[in-house]
Amino acid sequence: MISGFNEVFEYKLKRIKEKLKVYLSSPDKKLKKPQIKALLKEAKDLRHTLRKFEKDHKTTCPNCGHNF
């Protein structure tokens, strides 16, 4: 994955979380259940992608093992 997209994915995940908070705080949750499920699935996929990227691009110091 190209590292330039990392910030885009983080921003998109942040926006999805904000939308979910709005949907879950509204009283008519039953009406928006398909949208909530779709947002949850997309957020889970984005989170998985970001974690995979961080795992693949983790940099450690060869002397002390400190993560950068």
C-alpha positions as CSV (number, residue, x, y, z in Angstrom):
1,M,0.0,0.0,0.0
2,I,1.2,3.5,-0.7
3,S,1.9,5.4,2.4
4,G,0.3,8.6,1.1
5,F,-3.1,7.0,1.5
6,N,-2.7,6.3,5.2
7,E,-3.8,9.9,6.1
8,V,-6.8,9.6,3.8
9,F,-7.9,6.4,5.4
10,E,-7.5,7.8,8.9
11,Y,-9.6,10.8,8.0
12,K,-12.3,8.7,6.4
13,L,-12.4,6.4,9.5
14,K,-12.7,9.4,11.7
15,R,-15.7,10.7,9.7
16,I,-17.3,7.3,9.8
17,K,-17.0,7.2,13.5
18,E,-18.6,10.6,13.8
19,K,-21.5,9.5,11.6
20,L,-22.0,6.4,13.7
21,K,-22.2,8.4,16.9
22,V,-24.9,10.6,15.3
23,Y,-26.9,7.5,14.1
24,L,-26.6,5.7,17.4
25,S,-27.6,8.7,19.5
26,S,-30.8,9.3,17.4
27,P,-34.1,7.8,18.7
28,D,-35.0,6.1,15.4
29,K,-32.2,3.5,15.3
30,K,-34.4,0.9,13.8
31,L,-35.0,2.9,10.7
32,K,-31.3,3.4,10.0
33,K,-30.2,-0.1,10.8
34,P,-28.9,-0.9,7.3
35,Q,-26.9,2.3,7.2
36,I,-25.4,1.6,10.6
37,K,-24.4,-2.0,9.6
38,A,-22.8,-0.7,6.4
39,L,-20.9,2.0,8.2
40,L,-19.7,-0.6,10.8
41,K,-18.5,-2.9,8.1
42,E,-16.6,-0.1,6.3
43,A,-15.1,1.1,9.6
44,K,-13.9,-2.4,10.4
45,D,-12.3,-2.8,7.0
46,L,-10.6,0.6,7.2
47,R,-9.3,-0.1,10.7
48,H,-8.0,-3.5,9.6
49,T,-6.2,-1.9,6.6
50,L,-4.6,0.8,8.8
51,R,-3.4,-1.7,11.4
52,K,-1.9,-3.9,8.6
53,F,-0.2,-0.8,7.2
54,E,1.3,0.1,10.5
55,K,2.4,-3.4,11.1
56,D,4.1,-3.6,7.7
57,H,5.8,-0.2,8.0
58,K,6.9,-0.3,11.6
59,T,10.5,1.0,11.9
60,T,12.7,-0.1,14.8
61,C,16.1,1.0,15.9
62,P,18.7,-1.7,15.2
63,N,20.6,-0.9,18.4
64,C,17.9,-0.6,21.1
65,G,14.8,-1.8,19.3
66,H,12.8,1.4,19.9
67,N,9.8,1.8,17.6
68,F,9.6,5.0,15.5
